[in-house]
Amino acid sequence: MADPQIEKLLIVQDRDVAVQKIEQELARIPQERSALEANITAETANIEAAKQALKEKEVERNELDTEVKAKESAIARFRTQQLEVKKNDEYRALTTQIEQAENEILELEEREIELMLEIDTTRETFEKEKATIEARIAEQRVQISQLGDRETNLKASVKEAQAAEQIARKDTSEQYLAHYDRVKKLCKRPPYVARIEAHKCGGCHLRVSNEVSSGALVAGEPHFCDQCARIVYA
C-alpha cells in the first residue's frame, strides 16, 4: 500500500468502527431494559393472579360457611315452629323443610371440605411458585442495575472513542475524508475502505475492473470499486 493517506484513512475507519460498535451496544440497552421490565411486570401479574385465585376460593369458603349457618338458623326456627303448630300437615311440612335444609347443609359441608383441601393445595403451590417468581424478579432487577452500570461505562467509552476518531481525522487529508464520508453514507456497513485481493473488492467481494485494479496502485488520489463505490487500495 503506497498511499500514506490510505494508511491514515484506515486508522480513521478503525476508530470509526469502534465508535459504531459502542453506539450499537448503547442502542441495545434500552431494548434489553424494556424486555426485563416487561418480564418483571408479567411475573408480578402472575403472582397477583395466583393470589387473586386463592382469595376467590377463600371467599367462596366463607360464603359456604355463611350459608351453612343460615340454614342451621332456619332449622332452629323450623323446630321452634313445630312446637307451636297444632296441625299434623303443618308439622310434616316443617319436618320436610328441616330435612331438606339438613341435606343442603350436608352438600354445603362436603363442598366446603373439598374447597378447604383445594385451598391448602393451592396455597402450597402458590407459595412455592411465588418464591421462584420472586427470585427471578430479583435476578432481573439485578440485571437492570447492571445494564445501568454498563450504559454509564459505554457512554464514557464512546466519548473516548469519538475523541480518538477526531484525532485520526485531523491527521488525514480533507479530500480523502470527504470521499470516506460519502462512501459511508452509500454503504450500509463497513468496511468503507477495502483492499483489492485477487482483483476483488474486500467490501462487496465482486471483481473490479482492470482500470480500478491498476489505479489503486497509484498514490495521491482515492480510487473506488466500480461495483459498490467503496474506496479501494492494493
KEKE-3310 file (N, C-alpha, C; in steps of 0.2 Angstrom, whole numbers, plus 5000, padded with zeros to 4 digits):
npx = (5004:5005:5000:5001:4990:4979:4983:4982:4968:4963:4966:4957:4945:4946:4944:4932:4924:4925:4919:4906:4902:4902:4891:4881:4880:4876:4863:4856:4854:4842:4832:4835:4833:4819:4814:4817:4810:4797:4796:4797:4785:4776:4778:4775:4762:4758:4760:4750:4738:4738:4737:4725:4716:4717:4712:4699:4694:4695:4685:4674:4673:4670:4658:4651:4651:4644:4632:4629:4627:4616:4606:4606:4601:4589:4584:4583:4574:4563:4561:4557:4545:4538:4535:4525:4514:4498:4492:4494:4498:4505:4515:4521:4525:4535:4544:4548:4554:4565:4572:4576:4584:4594:4599:4604:4613:4623:4627:4633:4643:4651:4656:4662:4673:4679:4683:4692:4702:4707:4710:4721:4730:4732:4737:4749:4755:4755:4764:4776:4778:4778:4789:4799:4796:4798:4812:4816:4812:4820:4833:4831:4830:4843:4850:4845:4850:4864:4864:4862:4874:4883:4878:4883:4897:4899:4895:4905:4915:4912:4914:4927:4931:4926:4933:4946:4944:4942:4955:4962:4956:4960:4972:4972:4970:4958:4952:4952:4945:4932:4928:4928:4917:4907:4906:4903:4890:4884:4886:4880:4886:4903:4918:4923:4933:4943:4953:4960:4960:4966:4960:4947:4935:4937:4926:4913:4916:4916:4922:4933:4936:4950:4955:4952:4959:4972:4974:4973:4985:4992:4997:4991:4978:4961:4954:4940:4929:4921:4909:4903:4907:4915:4930:4945:4961:4977)
npy = (4994:5010:5023:5035:5042:5033:5024:5032:5034:5022:5021:5030:5024:5012:5017:5024:5013:5007:5016:5015:5002:5003:5012:5004:4995:5003:5007:4995:4993:5001:4993:4980:4983:4987:4974:4967:4974:4972:4958:4958:4964:4955:4944:4949:4951:4938:4933:4941:4936:4923:4925:4931:4921:4912:4920:4921:4908:4907:4916:4910:4899:4905:4910:4899:4894:4904:4902:4889:4892:4900:4891:4882:4891:4892:4879:4878:4888:4882:4871:4877:4882:4870:4866:4875:4873:4866:4857:4842:4841:4853:4852:4841:4847:4856:4847:4842:4853:4855:4843:4844:4856:4851:4841:4850:4856:4846:4844:4857:4857:4846:4851:4862:4856:4850:4862:4867:4858:4861:4874:4873:4865:4874:4885:4880:4877:4890:4897:4891:4893:4907:4910:4906:4914:4927:4926:4926:4938:4946:4943:4948:4962:4964:4963:4973:4984:4981:4984:4997:5001:4997:5004:5017:5015:5013:5025:5033:5026:5028:5042:5043:5035:5042:5054:5049:5046:5058:5064:5056:5059:5073:5071:5067:5069:5081:5079:5065:5062:5068:5060:5048:5050:5051:5039:5031:5035:5029:5016:5003:4996:4994:4987:5003:5007:4997:4983:4977:4961:4948:4954:4957:4967:4970:4973:4972:4960:4958:4957:4969:4982:4981:4993:5000:4991:4993:5006:5008:5006:5017:5031:5046:5050:5045:5029:5020:5006:4999:4993:4994:5006:5008:5015:5009:5000:4994)
npz = (5000:4994:4996:5008:5013:5013:5022:5033:5032:5035:5048:5053:5049:5057:5070:5068:5066:5079:5087:5081:5085:5099:5100:5095:5105:5115:5110:5111:5124:5130:5124:5130:5143:5143:5139:5151:5160:5156:5158:5172:5175:5170:5177:5190:5188:5187:5199:5206:5200:5204:5218:5218:5214:5224:5234:5230:5231:5245:5248:5243:5251:5264:5261:5259:5272:5278:5272:5277:5291:5290:5286:5296:5306:5301:5302:5316:5318:5311:5320:5331:5327:5325:5338:5340:5331:5327:5319:5310:5296:5295:5303:5297:5286:5290:5295:5283:5277:5287:5285:5271:5272:5281:5272:5262:5270:5272:5259:5257:5267:5262:5250:5256:5263:5252:5246:5256:5255:5242:5244:5253:5245:5234:5240:5245:5233:5227:5236:5234:5220:5220:5227:5218:5207:5213:5215:5202:5198:5206:5201:5189:5192:5196:5184:5177:5185:5182:5169:5169:5175:5165:5154:5158:5158:5144:5139:5143:5136:5123:5121:5123:5112:5101:5103:5100:5086:5081:5082:5073:5061:5060:5056:5043:5025:5019:5007:5006:5017:5014:5003:5010:5020:5011:5005:5016:5018:5007:5008:5019:5028:5036:5028:5023:5017:5007:5004:4988:4983:4973:4962:4967:4976:4994:5001:4994:4988:4975:4958:4952:4940:4928:4926:4938:4947:4943:4945:4958:4963:4962:4971:4979:4975:4979:4975:4968:4970:4956:4958:4971:4975:4986:4994:4987:4989:4985)
capx = (5000:5010:4997:5000:4983:4975:4985:4978:4961:4962:4965:4950:4940:4946:4942:4925:4920:4925:4913:4899:4901:4899:4885:4876:4879:4871:4856:4853:4852:4835:4828:4836:4830:4812:4812:4817:4805:4791:4796:4795:4778:4772:4780:4771:4755:4756:4759:4744:4733:4738:4734:4718:4713:4717:4707:4692:4692:4693:4679:4669:4673:4667:4651:4648:4651:4639:4626:4628:4625:4609:4602:4606:4597:4582:4582:4581:4567:4558:4560:4553:4538:4535:4532:4519:4509:4494:4490:4499:4501:4509:4521:4525:4528:4541:4549:4551:4559:4571:4576:4579:4589:4599:4603:4608:4619:4627:4630:4637:4649:4655:4659:4667:4678:4683:4686:4697:4708:4709:4714:4728:4735:4733:4741:4756:4758:4756:4770:4782:4779:4779:4796:4803:4795:4801:4819:4818:4811:4826:4838:4830:4831:4850:4852:4843:4855:4870:4863:4863:4882:4886:4877:4887:4903:4899:4894:4912:4919:4910:4917:4934:4932:4925:4939:4952:4942:4943:4962:4964:4953:4964:4979:4970:4968:4951:4949:4951:4939:4926:4926:4926:4911:4902:4905:4900:4883:4881:4887:4876:4891:4910:4922:4922:4940:4944:4959:4959:4964:4964:4955:4941:4935:4936:4920:4907:4919:4915:4928:4934:4939:4957:4957:4952:4964:4979:4974:4973:4992:4994:4996:4990:4971:4957:4951:4934:4926:4916:4903:4900:4909:4920:4937:4949:4968:4980)
capy = (5000:5015:5029:5036:5044:5027:5022:5036:5033:5015:5022:5033:5019:5008:5021:5025:5006:5006:5020:5012:4996:5005:5015:4999:4992:5008:5007:4989:4993:5002:4987:4975:4985:4986:4967:4964:4977:4968:4952:4959:4966:4949:4940:4951:4950:4931:4932:4944:4932:4917:4927:4933:4915:4909:4924:4919:4901:4908:4920:4905:4895:4909:4911:4892:4894:4908:4899:4884:4895:4902:4885:4880:4895:4891:4873:4880:4891:4877:4867:4881:4882:4864:4866:4879:4871:4861:4853:4837:4843:4859:4849:4837:4852:4859:4842:4841:4859:4853:4838:4847:4860:4847:4838:4855:4858:4841:4846:4863:4855:4842:4856:4866:4851:4850:4868:4868:4854:4864:4880:4871:4863:4880:4889:4877:4878:4897:4899:4888:4897:4914:4911:4905:4920:4932:4925:4928:4946:4949:4942:4953:4969:4965:4964:4980:4988:4980:4987:5005:5002:4996:5010:5023:5014:5013:5032:5035:5023:5031:5048:5042:5033:5048:5059:5046:5046:5065:5065:5052:5063:5079:5070:5064:5074:5083:5076:5058:5062:5069:5053:5042:5051:5050:5031:5029:5036:5025:5009:5002:4993:4994:4992:5009:5007:4990:4981:4973:4955:4944:4958:4958:4972:4967:4975:4968:4954:4957:4958:4976:4982:4981:5000:5001:4987:4996:5013:5008:5005:5024:5035:5053:5051:5039:5025:5017:5000:5001:4989:4996:5013:5009:5017:5003:5001:4987)
capz = (5000:4993:4998:5015:5015:5014:5029:5038:5032:5038:5055:5054:5048:5063:5076:5067:5068:5086:5089:5079:5089:5106:5099:5094:5111:5119:5107:5113:5131:5131:5122:5135:5149:5142:5140:5158:5164:5154:5161:5179:5175:5168:5183:5195:5186:5188:5207:5208:5198:5208:5224:5217:5213:5231:5238:5227:5234:5252:5249:5242:5258:5269:5258:5261:5279:5280:5270:5282:5297:5289:5286:5303:5309:5298:5305:5323:5318:5310:5326:5336:5324:5326:5344:5341:5326:5330:5313:5308:5290:5296:5307:5292:5281:5294:5295:5276:5277:5291:5281:5265:5275:5283:5266:5259:5274:5271:5252:5258:5271:5258:5246:5260:5264:5246:5245:5260:5253:5236:5246:5255:5239:5230:5244:5245:5226:5226:5240:5230:5214:5222:5229:5212:5203:5216:5214:5195:5198:5210:5197:5183:5194:5196:5178:5175:5188:5179:5162:5170:5175:5158:5150:5160:5156:5137:5137:5144:5131:5116:5121:5122:5105:5097:5103:5096:5079:5078:5082:5067:5056:5059:5053:5036:5020:5019:5001:5007:5022:5011:5000:5015:5022:5006:5004:5022:5018:5002:5011:5025:5034:5035:5028:5018:5013:5007:5000:4982:4983:4968:4958:4970:4982:5000:5004:4991:4986:4967:4954:4950:4933:4927:4927:4945:4950:4942:4948:4966:4965:4961:4976:4978:4974:4980:4969:4970:4967:4952:4959:4977:4976:4991:4992:4987:4988:4983)
cpx = (5004:5007:4997:4994:4978:4977:4982:4971:4959:4962:4959:4945:4940:4943:4934:4921:4920:4919:4906:4897:4898:4892:4879:4874:4874:4864:4853:4850:4845:4830:4829:4832:4822:4810:4812:4812:4798:4790:4794:4788:4774:4772:4775:4764:4753:4755:4752:4738:4732:4735:4727:4714:4712:4712:4700:4690:4691:4687:4673:4668:4669:4660:4647:4647:4645:4632:4624:4624:4618:4604:4601:4601:4590:4579:4579:4575:4561:4556:4555:4546:4534:4532:4526:4513:4505:4491:4496:4502:4506:4516:4525:4529:4535:4546:4552:4556:4565:4575:4579:4584:4595:4603:4607:4614:4625:4631:4635:4644:4654:4659:4664:4673:4683:4687:4692:4703:4711:4713:4721:4733:4737:4738:4748:4759:4760:4763:4776:4783:4780:4786:4801:4802:4798:4809:4821:4817:4817:4832:4837:4832:4839:4853:4850:4848:4862:4870:4864:4871:4885:4884:4881:4894:4904:4898:4901:4916:4918:4913:4924:4936:4931:4930:4945:4950:4944:4951:4964:4962:4957:4970:4978:4968:4960:4948:4947:4945:4932:4923:4924:4919:4905:4901:4902:4892:4880:4881:4884:4881:4898:4912:4920:4928:4942:4950:4956:4963:4961:4959:4948:4941:4934:4930:4914:4909:4917:4921:4928:4937:4947:4959:4957:4958:4971:4979:4975:4981:4995:4992:4994:4982:4967:4955:4945:4932:4921:4910:4899:4902:4913:4927:4941:4957:4971:4986)
cpy = (5006:5022:5030:5039:5039:5024:5026:5035:5027:5016:5025:5028:5014:5011:5022:5018:5005:5010:5017:5006:4998:5008:5010:4996:4996:5008:5001:4989:4995:4996:4981:4977:4985:4979:4965:4967:4974:4962:4952:4960:4960:4944:4942:4950:4942:4929:4935:4939:4926:4919:4928:4926:4911:4913:4922:4912:4902:4912:4915:4901:4899:4910:4904:4892:4898:4905:4893:4886:4897:4897:4882:4884:4894:4884:4874:4884:4887:4873:4870:4881:4876:4863:4870:4877:4866:4856:4848:4839:4849:4856:4845:4842:4855:4854:4841:4847:4858:4848:4840:4852:4856:4843:4844:4857:4852:4842:4851:4861:4850:4847:4860:4862:4851:4856:4869:4864:4858:4870:4878:4869:4870:4884:4887:4878:4886:4899:4897:4892:4904:4915:4910:4911:4926:4932:4927:4935:4949:4949:4947:4960:4970:4966:4971:4985:4987:4984:4995:5006:5002:5002:5016:5022:5015:5021:5035:5033:5027:5038:5048:5040:5038:5053:5056:5046:5053:5067:5062:5056:5070:5078:5067:5070:5075:5080:5069:5057:5063:5063:5048:5044:5050:5042:5028:5030:5031:5018:5008:4999:4994:4987:4997:5010:5000:4988:4977:4967:4950:4947:4958:4963:4968:4969:4972:4962:4952:4959:4966:4976:4982:4988:5002:4998:4990:5003:5013:5007:5012:5028:5042:5055:5044:5036:5021:5011:5002:4997:4992:5003:5014:5011:5010:5005:4994:4986)
cpz = (5000:4996:5005:5018:5016:5020:5034:5038:5035:5045:5057:5054:5055:5069:5075:5068:5075:5089:5087:5084:5096:5105:5098:5100:5115:5116:5109:5120:5133:5130:5127:5141:5149:5142:5147:5162:5162:5157:5168:5179:5174:5174:5189:5194:5188:5195:5209:5206:5202:5215:5224:5217:5220:5235:5236:5231:5242:5253:5248:5248:5263:5267:5260:5268:5282:5278:5275:5288:5296:5289:5292:5307:5307:5301:5312:5323:5316:5316:5331:5334:5325:5333:5345:5336:5330:5325:5311:5301:5290:5299:5302:5287:5284:5294:5289:5275:5281:5287:5275:5267:5277:5277:5263:5263:5273:5264:5253:5261:5266:5253:5250:5261:5258:5244:5249:5258:5247:5239:5249:5250:5235:5234:5244:5238:5225:5230:5236:5224:5215:5224:5223:5208:5206:5215:5207:5195:5201:5205:5191:5185:5195:5189:5175:5178:5184:5172:5163:5171:5168:5153:5152:5158:5148:5135:5138:5138:5124:5116:5120:5114:5100:5097:5099:5088:5077:5078:5075:5061:5055:5055:5045:5032:5020:5013:5002:5012:5019:5007:5005:5018:5017:5005:5010:5022:5012:5005:5018:5030:5031:5032:5022:5014:5013:5002:4994:4983:4977:4963:4961:4976:4988:5004:5001:4988:4978:4964:4952:4943:4933:4928:4934:4949:4949:4945:4955:4968:4965:4967:4974:4977:4976:4974:4972:4967:4962:4952:4965:4979:4983:4989:4993:4987:4987:4988)
residu = (MET:ALA:ASP:PRO:GLN:ILE:GLU:LYS:LEU:LEU:ILE:VAL:GLN:ASP:ARG:ASP:VAL:ALA:VAL:GLN:LYS:ILE:GLU:GLN:GLU:LEU:ALA:ARG:ILE:PRO:GLN:GLU:ARG:SER:ALA:LEU:GLU:ALA:ASN:ILE:THR:ALA:GLU:THR:ALA:ASN:ILE:GLU:ALA:ALA:LYS:GLN:ALA:LEU:LYS:GLU:LYS:GLU:VAL:GLU:ARG:ASN:GLU:LEU:ASP:THR:GLU:VAL:LYS:ALA:LYS:GLU:SER:ALA:ILE:ALA:ARG:PHE:ARG:THR:GLN:GLN:LEU:GLU:VAL:LYS:LYS:ASN:ASP:GLU:TYR:ARG:ALA:LEU:THR:THR:GLN:ILE:GLU:GLN:ALA:GLU:ASN:GLU:ILE:LEU:GLU:LEU:GLU:GLU:ARG:GLU:ILE:GLU:LEU:MET:LEU:GLU:ILE:ASP:THR:THR:ARG:GLU:THR:PHE:GLU:LYS:GLU:LYS:ALA:THR:ILE:GLU:ALA:ARG:ILE:ALA:GLU:GLN:ARG:VAL:GLN:ILE:SER:GLN:LEU:GLY:ASP:ARG:GLU:THR:ASN:LEU:LYS:ALA:SER:VAL:LYS:GLU:ALA:GLN:ALA:ALA:GLU:GLN:ILE:ALA:ARG:LYS:ASP:THR:SER:GLU:GLN:TYR:LEU:ALA:HIS:TYR:ASP:ARG:VAL:LYS:LYS:LEU:CYS:LYS:ARG:PRO:PRO:TYR:VAL:ALA:ARG:ILE:GLU:ALA:HIS:LYS:CYS:GLY:GLY:CYS:HIS:LEU:ARG:VAL:SER:ASN:GLU:VAL:SER:SER:GLY:ALA:LEU:VAL:ALA:GLY:GLU:PRO:HIS:PHE:CYS:ASP:GLN:CYS:ALA:ARG:ILE:VAL:TYR:ALA)
# end
